[in-house]
Amino acid sequence: MKEMIRLNRRDFLKATGLTGLGLILNVPIDAAVAEQAFIPGPFIRIEPDGRVFITVSRSEMGQGVYTSLPMIVAEELEVKLDDVIIEQAEAEFRYGVMATGGSNSVKSMFRPLARAGATAREMLIAAASEELGISKSKLIAKNGSVSVVGTQRQISYSQLVSTAAKYDPADFNVKLKSKEDYRVIGGKGKRQDTLAKITGKAIFGVDVSLDELVIATVKKCPYVVGKLKNWNSEKALKIKGVEQVIKVDNHLAVVADSYFTAQKAADILEAEWVAVEDFSTKSVHESLVKAKQEKASEGFELGQRPNTISNDTLTIDYEAGWQAHATMEPQTCTVKYSPTFIEIWTPTQVPIWAKKTIESFTGLSPSQVRFHVTFLGGGFGRRLERDMILEAVKIARKVKSKKPVKVIWSREADMRNDFYRPASLHCMRASFDKGSWSSVEHKLISDSILASKFGQGVLGPNKVDPTALEGSRFHAYQIPYQRVDYKYVDCKLPIGWWRSVYDSQNAFAKECFVDQVARKLEKDPGLYRVELLTDSPRHKRVLQEVLLMSKWDTPTPKDKGRGCAVHKSFNSYVAMSCELSLRNNTPVIEKVYVAVDCGLVVHPDTVEAQVQGSIVFGMMATLFGEINVDKGQVMEGNFHQYWMPQIQHMPEVNIKIVDSDEAPTGIGEPVVPLVAPAIANALLDLTGKQPTRIPIKA
Amino acid sequence: MSAEKLINFELNGKLTKVKTDPEKFLLWVLRENLGLTGSKFGCGRGLCGSCSVLVEGKPVRSCITALKIVEGMKVETIEGLAQNESLHPVQQAWLEMDVPQCGYCQSGQIMNAKALLDEIPEPDESTIKKRMSGLICRCGTYTRILAAIKRAAEIKRGERS
């Protein structure tokens, strides 16, 4: 795709005088070059001129995979990070799983990429051995060359390409480097995408340009579940530049020569829709509350159920509202359609899944659909959905002029047609025996993401969504009896995976409840947690770090509140404490302390950035916006209604990354779930009242 | 529907003529007519700031600014910031601090930061917060934006790292 090459070395040299930093290409491999290149697998290609290309098979949505994943390869391949050229993988099976989600890019790609790098390195050493006639044991790879130990002799990778290319990678049994020998991993590697993103050259989905491209926007059915009754496109078609109005499912797409024109036409396009489902935030809240009385299914049980029923109990209900992803880049997809070949460019987290969706929709074979991933202007789980891509294909095949089409949703279409974080109700009950916490029960009532995606059948006869239980358990804490029950309620609003998924609501309920238990037992909530975490060293360690950092043992300053939380999600352990005050009855988050244990850290700077960003993301859903439904319509359409934290809301953030020898785990999501309970607990500390519903209303 | 009109303005130091609907928002003129896609479409209502460009040195939300308004004026976009052989001090600071995450809002952030430093070379923290308020970064890069603006002020003063 020649049109996407806005970024080449010569341009950059001219524009910036910088070399070698952040070169990102998105071009198909030239077959003639490929023939002469050393390609030991899907992730590495060394060309005869010595340039090292690393293919990233995950989507860059801000979480730093264009840096952290190449760092893993560069470490084992013995090249400098800034000397490699990064290529985005197209959707192809040879890359294995390409889905970007669940905070698993570094976790799942660490070994495959390290092995790829090490294999290539060993093959280059073998090539040097053959070329120089020196035993492999006397050769070492370093900095893009193979050197002869104890001499000045060295031979660069570029000179070894043709020899190395003759070998079969399967013949090489490689040993990965040990942590003490790392020079890239754990280091200060610069983000490889920064330069593109600060010069306006990074190509996001909305920036894709093709010859003869037309633009479409979609006037969406205003009802969550509704039907298009009738429409009249006469006026809209009179606007100069408007080509066509296309009915796509229950929506209307306007195709024009410009987004400006398309949107103007969409605004005056006459259409009438009817609601099929009439529901509201209030009605859904009532059905969640009603389900409290209904029988739930067992989700998780630990320990012996007490024989006697204690009279000494504490019960609190917690509730979480709907949240949108609101990626800064609205949903967009570009399609070049013909009946026998489709080419797609889109910012997606699931290129393979999306490609298969298009193949099964069109009946085309895998070789008839080509799928490119652009930069993502935010993901947060929204781009795990394939709705937009399918819609764009449906539009593209109806475009009369047969031109390629870029579909761009308005912000309003994006915000009102999301797959939201589910609303949930958490009924917590603790029992006490002689002043100590003897049991905890959590009845979790919510919609099921699994059922919404794959049908209610996946929930089994007991109607349990195991993913909804993520983060609901208290099992890190030493409480003799613990139980979580799940009650499925279909809430009608489309739902999906929202950064940190069910952990965001479950950690809120769990960690708020721990504070209330501590209060009842007249214990310090931080120290009480330490006491309860005797068998969970990694939880305990991060918590202790946070208590230390935030000087938890000193009195809370006047007019301020302090709260903490500890939670494990996506295999990472996080503790947080926050300090806040009230201004005009509105919480002002002043300081946040975070300790994380996400195993071996490939790129500490990424971890720091993700922690800072997760705090903002969590603050948004705790104190700022909420998605509401009334009369079957999503009310919030833009940022004046769905409010976001801005620079003046950013607290001081202090971060401790715990040194760990464990395998790397995620960091994109695990900090988000702690923000709501840390804030709610700080409010409890300050006011004596703990908010039980998020977002918290002032 | 307005008839097409030839509009002249100065874009990144170059006289630019565009023949189009004078009501067309500047953002789409830049992105579609002129191929400068660095300024981003985020909300279409001037609420998020991803589309910020400078008009006569002041930040303007190009997604709600009709082209005719900038007739004869000086417009600066992210593409015009790097001069000759080097990045603008704001970009240099952004690069040093690795500010962007997804990067989508960053052109708008950078243009606002440039305007701020042109007007107030050494802004204190509360001035930075006041002037950069109203710019939404969903990734939450605010800590680094704040630090990078302070750093850019140093670079402009002539202090190199």
Interface residues (C-beta under 8 A of the other chain):
Chain A: R6 A15 T16 G17 L18 E60 M61 G62 Q63 G64 K190 R191 D193 T194 L195 A196 K197 I198 T199 G200 K201 A202 I203 F204 V206 D207 S209 I215 K238 I239 K240 S258 Y259 F260 T261 Q263 A326 T327 M328 E329 P330 F375 L376 G377 G378 G379 F380 I408 S410 R411 D605 A609 Q612 G613 S614 I615 V616 F617 N638 F639 H640 M644 P645 Q646 I647 Q648 H649 M650 V653
Chain B: M1 D21 K24 F25 W28 R31 E32 G35 L36 T37 G38 S39 K40 F41 G42 C43 G44 R45 L47 C48 S50 T77 I78 E79 L81 A82 E85 S86 L87 Q91 W94 L95 D98 V99 P100 Q101 C102 G103 Y104 C105 Q106 S107 I110 I128 K129 K130 M132 S133 G134 L135 I136 C137 R138 C139 G140 T141 Y142 T143 R144 I145 L146
